[in-house]
Amino acid sequence: MTPTALRDYALVVTLSLIWGSSFLLIKIAIDEVPPVTMAAVRVVIAFVVLYLVVRLRGQSLAPPWGAGGRVRWGHYLVIGMLGNGIPFSLISWAEIEITAALAAILIGVMPVFTVVFAHGFGVERVTGPRRLAGIAAGFAGLVVLMGPAALTEMGGAALHELALIGGAASYAATAVYARRLTLRLELVPLAAGSMAASAMVMVPAALILETPWRLTPGPGAASAVAALGIVATGFASIIYFRLLASAGPTFAATVNYLIPMFGAGLGVVLLGEQVGPWEVAALVFILSGIALVGSPVSR
């Protein structure tokens, strides 16, 4: 194996561990930092990190005035909210009631949603029994996890599980929407601009909905939120772009196999959470679905 290949595998494992650990960090902070405030802080910190990288690379963000600037910042806003503001808030709110391990397993269905959305919006056609079986397997995993609760009691943990699934769907919509943009826009400025646009919405939302100036989070919660912004959002984006440039989107998509396993494992080991046979069965279904549908919108 070449040094480049070894580095790419190391990047995949590192990225999967970082993103998998985000569910643990959210669980640590959610009792003291409400979900919209947590999302707002994440995107603000990540914007600072990414903007510094943009400047170090000699790049810049397009100004928001002028026809071209308004169009580009419109894209930034859509990607920033679909890929950051909305899912960050939904996942954090979901973890008020559900474990970090369960959250990591549920988010694993994102690639299956991506294939469905890509087909629905004409980005990539879903053909053949293999990919259809993958979609069926992915959604079977959701059914196994949620069971009849989602139909019989729209409250409590079931509602929070649906919010988590909504976060996965939001990530998938981002992948489909951003696919064409990444072919003509520089990736790091695109990420920084998206964080900036998301912050313009999430900061006022947090101020209105959750009065964050009254919060007094302890060192553990504050450190967890800072790690979410610096490492799991800003630094992880840089690693992902490096991986895309080196190995391409198909190889980079392998992180989807490892995130649920790392996330669930960290919840069990560090938080003492329980993973029962139904969760294991659902994880098998979801990972099988990812394998069968392949790498969505990678071509």
Buried (B, 14 or more C-beta within 10 A) or exposed (E): EEEEEEBBBEBBBBBBBBBBBBBBBBBBBBEBBBBBBBBBBBBBBBBBBBBEBBEEEEEEBBEBEEEEEEEBBEBBBBBBBBBBBBBBBBBBBBBBBBBBBBBBBBBBBBBBBBBBBBBEEEBBEBEEEEBBBBBBBBBBBBEBBBEEBBEEEEEEBBBBBBBBBBBBBBBBBBBBBBBEBBEEBBBBBBBBBBBBBBBBBBBEBBBEBBEBEEEEBEEEBBBBBBBBBBBBBBBBBBBBBBBBEBBEBEBBBBBBBBBBBBBBBBBBEEBEBEBEEEBEBBBBBBBBBBBBBBBBBBE
